[in-house]
Amino acid sequence: MKHKKMRGLCIKLAILLFTTMLCICTAITNLHPLILVPGSGGNQLEARLTTGYKPLGLFCNRWYPICKNKDGWFRLWLDPSVLLAPFTKCFAHRMMLYYDPNLDDYRNAPGVETRVPGFGSTDSLLYLNPNLKKLTAYMAPLVDSLEEIGYVSGETLFGAPYDFRYGLAAEGHRSHVGTKFLEDLKDLIEKASASNGGKPVILLSHSLGGLYVLQLLNRTSPSWRQRFIKHFVALSAPWGGTVQEMLTFASGSSFGVPLVDPLLVRGEQRSSESNLWMMPSPKLFGPEKVLVITPDEAYSALDIPQFFNDIGFPEGVIPYKSRILPLTVALPAPNVSITCIFGTGVNTPETLVYGEAGFDEQPEVVYGDGDGTVNLVSLLALESLWNDNKSQPLKVIGISGISHTSILEDNAALEQILAEISSINYEAQVKISSGRAVDH
């Protein structure tokens, strides 16, 4: 009798184990397609010089860099020669954008053509320079982790790189490059869904990519979103901008890259439309919070136009007020399931204090909470803005001690991201297995 009971228990355990393994295998083979959208500086850029290019000096002649393909294209971002001062100036000049008030849009520097390699693939997201993999790894650890749970690049896993210097503009304003990216991303979503049996897509963004994805969702119809979007997972998204951007505009930023003089790249950084987009939102930071202090002035997020004038960047006022500010004031809920994952507890610039030397010197920094780049109030923006919206599914996950970039490589962060992606796929599979209609 005892042996019969033991045998029966063993059979039940074997059935349970088989069922569990079957569910896991089923989940792996029925993954929702996933598209990665990088952050600012998170993919490669290539450039080509035309007859309209006027070099700054000897070092910037059209022969530099030597390594070009047969059509004249070369690596613009990331090129290690940017670390050397003469070439830093060349790099900054070629990366510059110019706002044309007649066109009401941004354009490249004269004589500089740019392109983004590998749209649709994850290749240009893995490393900013494939010849320097250890030094320039970006999404490689994340992609490796996704492949471990069954994702296959080019089949169920895709990348959406873009020219991160450009941004988007409010309704009624031209934004040719940014709008074209949204059109390409929308097309990629539809193709990824079609090639995977019509399954809706999971969008996984980092940093600035989250702002782009939210804009796409709010610029498409509810029926399109219901059909093609399963879930949106946003990593380290600066929903309300960052105080770090005020430092970048005022004094330039080397972002920790050794040997680079921030003042040499300040002009190029000021010209970036996407940097304007990531200035602190008056709606989130409010009028009371002082973000920048000088011997003569104190600036809140409401004072950004005056701030631009005072740092010597008056040309930024009109595009900021007319094109960018409306985007930061309104963040409508798209009624798509969203998960925000970000780091907390990392010293993050909260107030910049300048002395008599002015904006050409780096300020004293007062730190607050955040992920080292994005302030906590910005990371939590969707939760505070959509708190009373019952039709907007929102999940917020903070991970202590994880920085803005380490979220893409830290084991604890990757485990959290993979758990969320697996949960999204598992929930969808359970609904299909139970015979209920799939909730997109």
C-alpha positions as CSV (number, residue, x, y, z in Angstrom):
1,M,0.0,0.0,0.0
2,K,2.8,2.3,0.9
3,H,4.6,1.6,-2.4
4,K,1.4,2.3,-4.3
5,K,1.1,5.7,-2.6
6,M,4.7,6.5,-3.4
7,R,4.3,5.5,-7.0
8,G,1.2,7.6,-7.3
9,L,3.0,10.6,-5.8
10,C,5.9,10.1,-8.2
11,I,3.5,10.0,-11.1
12,K,1.9,13.2,-10.0
13,L,5.2,14.9,-9.6
14,A,6.3,13.8,-13.0
15,I,3.1,15.1,-14.6
16,L,3.5,18.4,-12.8
17,L,7.2,18.7,-13.9
18,F,6.2,17.8,-17.5
19,T,3.3,20.4,-17.5
20,T,5.7,23.1,-16.1
21,M,8.3,22.4,-18.7
22,L,5.6,22.4,-21.4
23,C,4.4,25.8,-20.3
24,I,7.9,27.2,-20.3
25,C,8.6,25.8,-23.8
26,T,5.2,27.1,-25.0
27,A,6.0,30.6,-23.6
28,I,9.4,30.7,-25.2
29,T,8.0,29.8,-28.6
30,N,5.1,32.2,-28.4
31,L,6.9,35.4,-27.4
32,H,5.5,38.7,-28.4
33,P,7.9,40.5,-30.8
34,L,10.0,43.1,-29.0
35,I,11.4,46.4,-30.4
36,L,14.3,48.2,-28.6
37,V,14.3,52.0,-28.8
38,P,17.6,53.6,-27.5
39,G,18.3,56.8,-25.7
40,S,20.3,59.8,-26.6
41,G,23.7,58.8,-27.9
42,G,22.6,55.2,-27.8
43,N,23.2,54.2,-31.4
44,Q,25.8,54.7,-34.2
45,L,25.7,57.7,-36.6
46,E,27.5,57.9,-40.0
47,A,28.3,61.1,-41.9
48,R,29.4,62.1,-45.4
49,L,30.9,65.5,-46.5
50,T,29.8,67.2,-49.6
51,T,31.2,70.1,-51.6
52,G,29.3,72.5,-49.4
53,Y,31.4,71.5,-46.4
54,K,33.6,74.3,-45.1
55,P,36.2,72.9,-42.6
56,L,37.1,74.8,-39.5
57,G,40.8,74.4,-40.0
58,L,43.6,72.1,-41.2
59,F,42.6,69.2,-38.9
60,C,39.0,69.3,-40.2
61,N,39.8,69.0,-43.9
62,R,37.6,66.6,-46.0
63,W,40.4,64.0,-45.9
64,Y,39.7,63.5,-42.2
65,P,38.9,60.8,-41.1
66,I,40.9,58.6,-43.4
67,C,38.7,55.5,-42.9
68,K,35.7,56.0,-45.2
69,N,33.8,53.6,-47.4
70,K,33.8,53.9,-51.2
71,D,30.8,56.3,-51.1
72,G,32.5,58.6,-48.5
73,W,30.6,57.5,-45.4
74,F,32.4,57.4,-42.1
75,R,31.7,56.9,-38.4
76,L,30.6,60.1,-36.8
77,W,29.3,58.7,-33.5
78,L,31.2,57.2,-31.8
79,D,34.7,58.0,-33.1
80,P,37.5,57.8,-30.5
81,S,39.4,60.7,-32.2
82,V,36.8,63.0,-30.5
83,L,39.0,62.7,-27.4
84,L,41.8,64.8,-29.0
85,A,41.2,68.5,-28.8
86,P,41.7,69.4,-32.5
87,F,39.4,66.6,-33.6
88,T,36.9,67.4,-30.9
89,K,36.3,70.7,-32.7
90,C,35.8,68.9,-36.0
91,F,33.4,66.5,-34.4
92,A,31.4,69.2,-32.7
93,H,31.2,71.2,-36.0
94,R,29.9,68.2,-37.9
95,M,27.4,67.2,-35.2
96,M,25.9,70.7,-35.1
97,L,22.2,71.3,-35.9
98,Y,20.8,74.7,-37.1
99,Y,17.3,75.9,-36.5
100,D,15.9,77.6,-39.7
101,P,13.2,80.0,-38.7
102,N,11.9,80.2,-42.2
103,L,11.4,76.5,-42.4
104,D,10.6,76.2,-38.8
105,D,12.7,73.1,-38.6
106,Y,16.2,71.9,-37.8
107,R,18.9,70.8,-40.3
108,N,22.4,69.5,-40.4
109,A,25.5,71.7,-40.8
110,P,26.1,72.8,-44.4
111,G,27.9,70.1,-46.4
112,V,27.2,67.4,-43.8
113,E,25.0,64.4,-44.6
114,T,24.1,62.0,-41.9
115,R,22.4,58.6,-41.7
116,V,21.6,56.0,-39.1
117,P,22.8,52.5,-39.9
118,G,20.9,49.3,-39.2
119,F,17.3,50.4,-38.7
120,G,15.2,47.3,-37.8
121,S,18.3,45.5,-36.5
122,T,19.8,45.5,-33.0
123,D,23.3,45.7,-34.5
124,S,23.9,49.5,-34.1
125,L,22.5,49.4,-30.5
126,L,24.9,46.8,-29.1
127,Y,28.1,49.0,-29.3
128,L,28.6,52.6,-30.1
129,N,31.8,51.5,-31.9
130,P,32.0,47.8,-32.8
131,N,35.8,48.1,-32.9
132,L,35.8,49.1,-29.2
133,K,33.3,46.7,-27.8
134,K,34.5,46.6,-24.2
135,L,34.7,50.4,-24.0
136,T,31.5,51.3,-25.9
137,A,29.0,48.5,-25.0
138,Y,25.5,49.9,-24.8
139,M,22.6,47.4,-25.2
140,A,24.7,44.3,-25.7
141,P,24.1,42.9,-22.2
142,L,20.4,43.5,-22.5
143,V,20.2,41.9,-25.9
144,D,22.2,38.9,-24.7
145,S,19.8,38.5,-21.8
146,L,16.7,38.7,-24.0
147,E,18.2,36.1,-26.3
148,E,18.7,33.8,-23.3
149,I,14.9,33.7,-22.7
150,G,14.2,32.9,-26.3
151,Y,14.3,36.1,-28.3
152,V,16.0,35.9,-31.7
153,S,17.4,39.0,-33.4
154,G,15.7,39.7,-36.7
155,E,12.8,37.3,-35.9
156,T,11.3,38.3,-32.6
157,L,13.8,41.0,-31.5
158,F,14.3,44.3,-33.4
159,G,16.0,47.7,-33.0
160,A,14.8,51.2,-33.8
161,P,17.9,53.4,-33.9
162,Y,17.5,57.1,-34.8
163,D,19.4,60.4,-35.2
164,F,19.2,61.3,-31.5
165,R,20.2,65.0,-32.1
166,Y,16.8,65.7,-33.5
167,G,13.5,65.8,-31.5
168,L,9.9,66.3,-32.2
169,A,7.8,69.5,-32.2
170,A,4.4,70.5,-31.1
171,E,1.4,70.4,-33.5
172,G,1.6,73.0,-36.2
173,H,5.5,72.9,-36.4
174,R,7.7,71.0,-38.8
175,S,9.9,68.2,-37.5
176,H,11.0,66.3,-40.6
177,V,13.6,64.0,-39.1
178,G,11.8,63.2,-35.9
179,T,8.4,62.7,-37.6
180,K,10.1,60.4,-40.2
181,F,11.5,58.3,-37.4
182,L,8.0,57.9,-35.9
183,E,6.7,56.8,-39.3
184,D,9.5,54.3,-39.6
185,L,8.9,53.0,-36.1
186,K,5.2,52.6,-36.7
187,D,6.0,50.6,-39.9
188,L,8.5,48.4,-38.1
189,I,5.9,47.7,-35.4
190,E,3.4,46.6,-38.0
191,K,5.9,44.4,-39.8
192,A,7.2,42.8,-36.6
193,S,3.6,42.0,-35.7
194,A,2.8,40.6,-39.1
195,S,5.9,38.4,-39.2
196,N,4.9,36.9,-35.8
197,G,1.4,35.8,-36.5
198,G,-0.2,39.1,-35.8
199,K,0.9,39.2,-32.2
200,P,1.0,42.8,-30.7
201,V,4.4,44.2,-30.0
202,I,6.3,45.0,-26.8
203,L,8.2,48.3,-26.9
204,L,11.3,48.5,-24.7
205,S,12.9,52.0,-24.6
206,H,15.8,53.6,-22.7
207,S,15.9,57.2,-21.7
208,L,15.0,59.6,-24.6
209,G,13.6,56.7,-26.4
210,G,10.7,56.7,-24.0
211,L,9.7,60.2,-24.9
212,Y,9.6,59.2,-28.6
213,V,7.5,56.1,-27.9
214,L,5.0,58.0,-25.8
215,Q,4.6,60.5,-28.6
216,L,4.1,57.8,-31.1
217,L,1.4,56.2,-29.0
218,N,-0.4,59.5,-28.5
219,R,-0.2,60.2,-32.3
220,T,-1.9,57.0,-33.3
221,S,-5.5,55.9,-33.1
222,P,-6.9,53.8,-30.2
223,S,-7.7,51.0,-32.6
224,W,-4.2,50.9,-34.0
225,R,-2.7,50.8,-30.4
226,Q,-5.1,48.0,-29.4
227,R,-4.2,46.0,-32.4
228,F,-0.4,46.4,-32.5
229,I,0.8,47.3,-29.0
230,K,1.0,44.7,-26.2
231,H,3.0,46.7,-23.6
232,F,5.4,49.6,-23.3
233,V,8.4,49.1,-20.9
234,A,10.3,52.4,-20.3
235,L,13.7,52.3,-18.7
236,S,15.1,55.5,-17.1
237,A,12.7,57.8,-19.0
238,P,13.1,61.5,-18.4
239,W,9.4,62.3,-18.7
240,G,9.8,65.7,-17.1
241,G,13.4,66.5,-18.2
242,T,16.5,66.8,-16.0
243,V,18.5,69.5,-14.2
244,Q,21.6,67.9,-15.9
245,E,20.4,69.5,-19.1
246,M,20.7,73.0,-17.6
247,L,24.3,72.2,-16.8
248,T,24.8,71.0,-20.4
249,F,23.4,74.2,-21.9
250,A,25.2,76.5,-19.5
251,S,28.7,75.0,-19.3
252,G,28.8,72.0,-21.6
253,S,29.2,68.4,-20.4
254,S,31.8,65.8,-21.2
255,F,29.6,63.2,-19.5
256,G,32.6,61.7,-17.8
257,V,34.6,61.2,-21.0
258,P,38.3,61.9,-20.1
259,L,40.3,64.6,-21.9
260,V,37.2,66.3,-23.4
261,D,36.9,70.0,-22.6
262,P,33.1,70.6,-22.0
263,L,33.4,74.1,-23.6
264,L,34.6,72.6,-26.9
265,V,31.3,70.6,-27.3
266,R,29.0,73.2,-25.6
267,G,27.9,74.8,-28.9
268,E,27.1,71.5,-30.4
269,Q,25.1,70.4,-27.3
270,R,23.2,73.6,-27.3
271,S,22.2,73.0,-31.0
272,S,20.7,69.6,-30.3
273,E,16.9,69.7,-30.6
274,S,16.5,66.7,-28.3
275,N,18.5,68.4,-25.6
276,L,15.9,71.2,-25.6
277,W,13.3,68.5,-25.2
278,M,14.9,67.2,-22.1
279,M,15.0,70.6,-20.2
280,P,13.2,70.5,-16.9
281,S,9.4,70.7,-17.3
282,P,7.7,73.6,-15.6
283,K,4.8,71.4,-15.0
284,L,6.8,68.8,-13.0
285,F,9.5,71.0,-11.4
286,G,7.2,74.0,-10.7
287,P,8.0,77.6,-10.1
288,E,9.2,77.3,-6.5
289,K,12.1,74.9,-7.0
290,V,15.3,76.8,-7.8
291,L,17.4,74.9,-10.2
292,V,20.3,77.3,-11.0
293,I,21.7,80.0,-8.8
294,T,24.2,82.7,-9.8
295,P,25.4,85.8,-7.8
296,D,22.7,87.8,-9.5
297,E,19.8,85.4,-10.4
298,A,17.9,82.3,-9.4
299,Y,16.2,80.2,-12.1
300,S,13.3,77.8,-11.9
301,A,11.9,75.7,-14.7
302,L,9.6,78.6,-15.5
303,D,12.7,80.9,-16.2
304,I,14.3,78.8,-18.9
305,P,13.8,81.5,-21.7
306,Q,15.6,84.0,-19.5
307,F,18.2,81.4,-18.6
308,F,18.9,80.9,-22.3
309,N,19.4,84.6,-22.8
310,D,21.7,84.9,-19.8
311,I,24.0,82.0,-20.8
312,G,24.4,83.6,-24.2
313,F,22.0,81.3,-26.1
314,P,19.1,83.6,-27.2
315,E,18.6,81.7,-30.4
316,G,17.2,78.8,-28.3
317,V,14.3,80.8,-26.9
318,I,11.9,80.8,-29.9
319,P,12.2,77.1,-30.7
320,Y,12.0,76.2,-27.0
321,K,8.8,78.2,-26.4
322,S,7.0,77.4,-29.6
323,R,8.1,73.9,-30.4
324,I,9.3,72.1,-27.3
325,L,7.4,73.6,-24.3
326,P,4.0,72.4,-25.4
327,L,5.4,68.8,-25.6
328,T,6.5,69.0,-21.9
329,V,3.3,70.5,-20.6
330,A,0.9,67.9,-22.0
331,L,1.7,64.2,-21.5
332,P,-1.7,62.5,-22.3
333,A,-2.2,58.9,-21.2
334,P,-2.4,56.6,-24.3
335,N,-4.3,53.9,-22.4
336,V,-1.7,51.3,-23.2
337,S,-0.2,49.1,-20.5
338,I,3.0,50.8,-19.4
339,T,5.8,49.7,-17.0
340,C,8.4,52.3,-15.8
341,I,11.7,50.8,-14.5
342,F,14.4,53.1,-13.2
343,G,17.1,53.5,-10.7
344,T,16.9,55.5,-7.4
345,G,19.2,56.5,-4.6
346,V,22.0,57.8,-6.9
347,N,23.3,61.3,-6.4
348,T,21.6,63.4,-9.2
349,P,22.2,67.1,-9.9
350,E,19.3,69.1,-8.3
351,T,20.7,72.6,-8.0
352,L,23.6,74.2,-9.8
353,V,25.4,77.0,-8.0
354,Y,27.6,79.3,-10.2
355,G,30.2,81.8,-8.8
356,E,31.6,85.0,-10.1
357,A,33.5,83.2,-12.9
358,G,30.1,82.7,-14.7
359,F,28.9,79.9,-17.0
360,D,32.3,79.1,-18.5
361,E,33.3,77.3,-15.3
362,Q,31.7,74.2,-14.0
363,P,29.3,74.9,-11.1
364,E,29.1,73.6,-7.6
365,V,26.4,70.9,-7.7
366,V,23.8,70.2,-5.0
367,Y,22.6,66.6,-5.3
368,G,19.2,65.0,-4.8
369,D,17.6,61.7,-5.5
370,G,17.4,60.1,-8.9
371,D,19.4,57.8,-11.2
372,G,22.5,60.0,-11.5
373,T,21.1,61.7,-14.6
374,V,17.3,62.0,-14.3
375,N,15.7,63.5,-11.2
376,L,13.3,61.4,-9.2
377,V,10.4,63.8,-9.8
378,S,10.9,63.3,-13.6
379,L,11.2,59.5,-13.3
380,L,8.0,59.4,-11.4
381,A,6.1,61.9,-13.6
382,L,3.6,59.5,-15.2
383,E,2.6,58.2,-11.8
384,S,1.9,61.7,-10.5
385,L,0.2,62.9,-13.7
386,W,-2.0,59.9,-14.3
387,N,-2.7,59.0,-10.7
388,D,-6.5,59.5,-11.1
389,N,-6.7,58.0,-14.6
390,K,-8.3,54.6,-14.0
391,S,-8.2,53.6,-17.7
392,Q,-4.4,53.9,-17.9
393,P,-2.6,50.7,-16.7
394,L,0.7,51.8,-15.1
395,K,3.3,49.9,-13.1
396,V,6.3,51.7,-11.5
397,I,9.5,49.8,-10.4
398,G,12.3,51.6,-8.7
399,I,15.6,49.8,-8.2
400,S,17.9,51.2,-5.5
401,G,21.5,52.1,-6.4
402,I,21.0,51.6,-10.2
403,S,22.3,54.5,-12.4
404,H,20.9,55.8,-15.7
405,T,23.2,53.7,-17.8
406,S,23.9,50.7,-15.5
407,I,20.3,49.7,-15.8
408,L,21.3,48.2,-19.1
409,E,24.1,46.0,-17.7
410,D,23.7,45.5,-14.0
411,N,22.6,41.9,-13.2
412,A,19.9,42.9,-10.7
413,A,18.4,45.4,-13.1
414,L,18.5,43.0,-16.0
415,E,16.8,40.4,-13.9
416,Q,14.0,42.8,-13.1
417,I,13.6,43.8,-16.8
418,L,13.6,40.1,-17.9
419,A,11.1,39.3,-15.2
420,E,8.8,42.0,-16.5
421,I,9.1,40.9,-20.1
422,S,8.6,37.3,-19.2
423,S,5.5,38.2,-17.1
424,I,4.0,40.1,-20.1
425,N,4.5,37.1,-22.3
426,Y,3.3,34.6,-19.7
427,E,0.1,36.5,-19.0
428,A,-0.7,36.6,-22.7
429,Q,0.0,32.9,-23.0
430,V,-2.2,32.0,-20.0
431,K,-5.1,34.0,-21.6
432,I,-4.7,32.1,-24.9
433,S,-4.4,28.7,-23.1
434,S,-7.5,29.4,-21.0
435,G,-9.6,30.0,-24.1
436,R,-10.3,33.7,-23.2
437,A,-9.9,36.5,-25.7
438,V,-6.4,38.0,-25.7
439,D,-6.3,41.4,-24.1
440,H,-4.0,43.5,-26.2
